[in-house]
Amino acid sequence: MKKRIIALALGTVFAIGVFAGCGNTKGADKTVTSVEDVLTATSDGIEAKAENSDAESKDDLNQAREIRIGTNNNYFTATVAYQKGFLQDEFGDEYKISLHNFTNGPQQIEAIAAGELDIVQYGDVPTTNSYANNAGVRVISNLWSSDDAYALLAGPDSGINQPSDLKGKTVAVGIGTNNHQFILKVLEAGGLTEADINILNISSGSDQLASLIEGSVDAITVTQPNFDNYAEKSGGKIIVTNKDYNLAATFILATDDFATGNPDTVARVLKVFDQTNKWIEENLDEAVTIVADYFGIEETNARKYWDTRVFDIGWSDELTETLGATVEYEYEQGLIKAKFDPKDAIDTTYLELAGLHTK
């Protein structure tokens, strides 16, 4: 996996726009919380929990009786593990296991603040932001990475043929998402900044497409597997993908309380996820059907999502460096008050307990 630098930018609109909205979940009611709730209704941080766990004996750990997992659209691993009963096979009657579907990472952060989730999965943008804002989580593994996840799609009459042509144009993008991070890198490549374009904060891909078709925006950011579909429907063209700008990465995180209180349980979840990925590779047709049915999407889209991402339970020094580059960029943009060492946000203990690779 070639090294690339991931750049992050979250404007103040992130706190106003992203945290204010709240999507529905399967099997769980969601409570809308403010950004203040996210910053205050969480644990006091990893260091305090680590000190407490050192004082506890092993007999005092792993006492939870429920595992609540958050996932996003198209995320194969947890969905297949749950739907095929692999998690239930591992834990039997020890735990009640529930899977809750969200449309983006910030919604999962809201659910964490409300005490509704134990293990979550979201991209590098909300990962960095949630740790910087003391959301009470730690990164425990990679989920997937991709250099073909995001693209800039320009309308047929936009006059956009390269990044520098974006000057003065209107672009639809979800503020505070990985797509927002991507468009900032594209602007940088074109010698531009966010101030050189007009951004409309539209998170929904279908709403972005509708805006492009009606001509109210000149370009949109598209998430794979919608590259070809959206280009055909709009008559537009793909200008660039994230291949030459940044590596997209999504991580598995656990709340500090759950991770320190149930280390063996967390390790077993990761082991099931790893085994699930191996099962998917050998039974891709069935896995695609499971994911498509669960999320209500076309099987062709689900398959393309898997094919354009590398699902891998583990960790590498490259991912640590990538997360560190994100922190540096965010701090330089004045979007976090202080830099932090990415190693402080990462805890490979659970991968090691599961016998999975860290390098």
C-alpha positions in Angstrom: 0.0 0.0 0.0 1.7 3.2 -1.2 2.2 5.9 1.3 0.1 9.0 0.8 -0.7 11.9 3.0 -4.3 12.4 4.1 -5.4 16.0 4.6 -8.3 16.9 6.8 -10.4 20.0 6.9 -13.5 20.5 9.0 -15.0 24.0 9.1 -17.1 25.4 11.8 -20.0 24.3 9.8 -19.2 20.7 10.9 -20.3 21.5 14.4 -23.5 23.2 13.2 -24.4 21.1 10.2 -23.1 17.6 10.8 -23.9 17.1 14.5 -27.3 18.8 14.2 -28.6 16.1 11.9 -29.5 12.5 13.0 -30.4 9.5 10.9 -32.4 6.5 11.7 -30.9 3.2 12.7 -32.1 -0.3 12.4 -33.2 -1.6 15.8 -32.4 1.6 17.7 -34.0 5.0 18.3 -31.6 7.9 17.8 -31.5 11.0 20.0 -30.3 14.3 18.4 -27.5 15.8 20.4 -25.6 19.0 20.2 -21.8 19.2 19.7 -21.6 20.2 23.4 -23.3 16.9 24.3 -20.6 15.1 22.2 -17.9 16.9 24.1 -19.3 16.4 27.6 -21.3 13.2 27.6 -18.3 11.0 27.1 -15.6 9.5 29.2 -12.6 11.5 30.6 -10.2 9.9 28.1 -8.0 7.0 27.4 -5.3 7.6 30.0 -7.7 7.7 32.9 -9.4 4.5 31.8 -6.1 2.7 31.2 -5.0 3.6 34.8 -8.3 2.2 36.2 -8.0 -1.0 34.1 -4.5 -1.7 35.5 -5.9 -1.8 39.0 -8.6 -4.3 38.0 -8.1 -8.0 38.1 -9.0 -10.1 35.1 -12.0 -11.5 36.9 -13.4 -8.0 37.1 -13.3 -7.6 33.3 -15.5 -8.8 30.5 -18.6 -8.3 32.5 -20.7 -6.6 29.8 -23.8 -8.6 28.6 -24.4 -6.7 25.4 -22.4 -5.7 22.3 -23.8 -2.8 20.3 -22.1 -2.3 17.0 -22.5 0.7 14.7 -22.0 0.3 10.9 -22.5 2.4 7.8 -24.0 1.7 4.4 -22.1 -0.9 2.4 -19.7 -1.9 5.2 -19.5 -5.6 4.6 -17.7 -7.1 7.5 -20.0 -6.4 10.5 -23.1 -6.8 8.4 -22.2 -10.3 7.1 -20.8 -11.4 10.5 -24.2 -10.4 12.1 -26.5 -11.7 9.3 -24.7 -15.0 9.0 -24.7 -15.5 12.7 -20.9 -15.6 13.1 -21.0 -13.3 16.1 -23.8 -15.2 17.7 -21.8 -18.5 17.1 -18.8 -17.0 18.8 -20.6 -15.6 21.9 -23.6 -17.9 22.2 -25.7 -16.8 25.2 -23.0 -14.7 26.7 -24.0 -11.5 25.0 -27.0 -9.9 23.3 -25.6 -8.6 20.0 -27.2 -5.8 18.1 -26.2 -4.1 14.8 -27.2 -0.5 14.1 -27.0 1.1 10.7 -26.0 4.8 10.2 -25.4 6.8 7.1 -22.2 8.5 8.3 -19.6 8.7 11.1 -20.9 11.8 12.8 -24.2 10.1 13.5 -22.3 7.3 15.2 -20.5 9.9 17.3 -23.9 11.2 18.4 -24.9 7.7 19.4 -21.6 7.2 21.3 -22.4 10.4 23.3 -25.8 9.1 24.1 -24.3 5.8 25.4 -25.9 3.7 22.6 -22.9 2.0 21.0 -19.9 0.0 22.1 -18.0 -0.6 18.8 -18.2 1.7 15.8 -16.8 2.0 12.3 -16.2 5.3 10.5 -13.7 7.2 8.3 -10.5 9.0 9.1 -12.2 12.4 9.2 -14.6 11.6 12.1 -12.0 9.4 13.7 -9.6 12.3 14.0 -12.3 14.7 15.0 -13.9 12.5 17.6 -10.5 11.8 19.3 -9.5 15.5 19.3 -12.8 16.4 20.9 -12.5 13.7 23.6 -15.4 11.6 22.4 -14.2 8.7 24.5 -13.1 6.3 21.8 -10.0 4.6 20.7 -9.0 3.1 17.3 -8.6 -0.7 17.6 -8.2 -1.8 14.0 -8.4 -0.8 10.3 -11.6 -1.8 8.5 -10.8 -0.9 4.9 -8.7 1.4 2.7 -9.0 2.5 -0.9 -7.5 4.8 -3.5 -10.6 4.5 -5.6 -13.3 5.6 -3.2 -14.1 9.3 -4.1 -14.3 11.3 -7.3 -15.1 14.8 -8.5 -18.0 14.7 -11.0 -18.4 17.9 -13.1 -21.6 18.8 -15.0 -21.7 18.7 -18.8 -21.8 22.5 -19.1 -19.6 23.4 -16.1 -16.4 24.1 -18.0 -14.5 22.1 -15.5 -11.8 19.8 -17.0 -9.1 20.0 -14.3 -8.8 21.0 -10.7 -7.8 24.6 -11.5 -11.1 25.1 -13.4 -12.9 24.9 -10.1 -12.2 28.6 -9.3 -15.5 30.4 -8.9 -17.6 27.3 -9.3 -20.2 25.8 -6.9 -19.5 22.4 -5.5 -21.9 20.2 -3.5 -20.1 18.3 -0.7 -21.0 17.1 2.8 -19.1 19.3 5.2 -17.1 17.2 7.7 -17.1 14.1 5.6 -14.2 12.3 3.9 -15.5 13.7 0.6 -14.9 17.2 2.0 -11.3 16.2 2.9 -10.9 14.9 -0.7 -12.2 18.1 -2.4 -9.7 20.2 -0.3 -6.8 18.1 -1.7 -8.1 18.5 -5.2 -8.3 22.3 -4.7 -4.7 22.3 -3.4 -3.6 20.4 -6.5 -5.2 23.1 -8.6 -3.5 25.9 -6.7 -6.8 26.9 -5.1 -8.3 27.1 -1.6 -11.8 26.6 -0.2 -12.2 30.4 -0.4 -12.0 30.1 -4.3 -15.1 28.1 -4.6 -18.7 28.1 -3.4 -19.5 25.0 -1.3 -23.1 23.8 -0.7 -23.3 21.5 2.3 -25.2 18.6 0.9 -24.4 15.2 2.4 -26.8 12.9 0.5 -25.4 11.6 -2.8 -28.8 11.5 -4.4 -29.5 15.1 -3.4 -26.1 16.1 -4.8 -26.9 14.3 -8.1 -30.3 16.1 -8.3 -28.6 19.5 -7.8 -26.1 18.7 -10.6 -28.8 17.6 -13.0 -30.9 20.8 -12.3 -27.8 22.9 -12.7 -27.7 24.5 -9.3 -24.2 23.2 -8.8 -21.3 22.8 -11.2 -19.8 19.7 -9.6 -20.3 17.2 -6.9 -18.2 14.7 -4.9 -19.2 11.1 -5.7 -18.5 8.0 -3.6 -17.8 4.7 -5.3 -19.8 2.6 -6.4 -21.7 5.5 -7.9 -19.0 6.9 -10.3 -20.4 5.5 -13.6 -24.1 5.6 -12.5 -24.0 9.3 -11.5 -22.0 10.3 -14.6 -24.5 8.6 -16.9 -27.5 10.1 -15.2 -26.1 13.7 -15.2 -24.3 13.6 -18.5 -21.2 14.8 -16.7 -17.7 13.4 -16.4 -15.3 12.3 -13.7 -12.5 14.8 -13.4 -10.3 13.1 -10.8 -10.5 10.4 -8.2 -8.7 10.2 -4.8 -6.1 7.9 -6.3 -3.6 10.8 -6.9 -4.6 12.8 -3.8 -5.2 10.8 -0.7 -5.8 7.3 0.6 -9.3 6.8 2.0 -9.3 4.8 5.2 -12.0 3.6 7.6 -11.3 2.3 11.1 -13.0 0.2 13.8 -13.2 2.0 17.1 -14.4 1.0 20.6 -15.5 3.2 23.4 -13.0 3.6 26.2 -15.4 2.1 28.8 -16.2 -1.0 26.7 -12.6 -1.6 25.5 -10.9 -1.3 28.9 -13.7 -3.2 30.7 -14.0 -6.0 28.2 -10.6 -6.6 26.5 -11.1 -10.3 25.7 -14.5 -9.6 24.3 -13.2 -6.9 22.0 -10.5 -9.2 20.8 -13.0 -11.9 20.0 -15.1 -9.5 18.0 -12.0 -8.5 15.9 -11.2 -12.2 15.4 -14.7 -12.9 14.1 -14.5 -9.9 11.8 -11.2 -11.2 10.4 -12.7 -14.7 9.8 -15.7 -13.0 8.2 -13.5 -11.2 5.7 -11.9 -14.6 4.7 -15.4 -16.1 4.4 -16.5 -13.2 2.1 -13.6 -13.7 -0.2 -14.6 -17.4 -0.6 -18.4 -16.7 -0.8 -18.6 -13.3 -2.5 -21.8 -13.8 -4.3 -23.7 -14.7 -1.2 -22.0 -11.9 0.8 -23.0 -9.4 -1.9 -26.6 -10.5 -1.7 -26.6 -10.3 2.1 -25.2 -6.7 2.1 -27.5 -5.6 -0.8 -30.6 -6.9 1.0 -29.7 -5.5 4.3 -29.0 -2.0 3.0 -31.6 -2.0 0.2 -29.2 -1.4 -2.6 -28.4 -3.0 -6.0 -26.2 -6.0 -5.9 -24.0 -4.5 -8.6 -23.3 -1.5 -6.3 -22.5 -3.7 -3.3 -20.1 -5.8 -5.3 -18.3 -2.7 -6.7 -18.0 -1.3 -3.1 -16.2 -4.5 -2.0 -14.1 -4.6 -5.2 -12.8 -1.0 -4.8 -11.8 -1.4 -1.2 -9.3 -3.6 0.7 -11.0 -4.9 3.8 -8.4 -5.8 6.4 -8.5 -6.3 10.1 -5.1 -5.3 11.4 -2.8 -2.3 11.7 0.4 -1.0 10.1 2.9 1.8 10.7 1.6 3.4 7.4 -1.9 3.9 8.9 -0.3 5.5 12.0 1.6 7.9 9.7 -1.5 8.6 7.7 -3.5 9.5 10.8 -0.6 11.7 12.0 -0.6 13.6 8.7 -4.3 14.2 9.1 -3.7 15.7 12.6 -0.9 17.9 11.3 -3.1 19.3 8.5 -6.1 19.8 10.7 -4.0 21.7 13.2 -2.4 23.9 10.5 -5.9 24.8 9.3 -6.8 25.9 12.9 -9.5 23.2 13.1 -8.3 21.6 16.3 -6.9 23.5 19.3 -3.9 21.3 19.8 -2.1 18.5 18.0 -2.0 15.0 19.4 0.2 12.0 18.8 -1.8 9.6 16.6 -0.3 6.7 18.7 -2.4 8.0 21.6 -5.6 7.3 19.7 -4.5 3.8 18.6 -4.7 0.8 20.8 -3.5 -2.4 19.1 -3.9 -4.5 22.3 -7.0 -6.1 21.1 -5.5 -7.1 17.7 -2.6 -8.7 19.6 -5.0 -10.5 21.9 -6.8 -11.9 18.9 -3.5 -13.0 17.3 -4.0 -10.6 14.3 -1.2 -8.7 12.5 0.2 -5.4 13.6 3.3 -4.0 11.9 
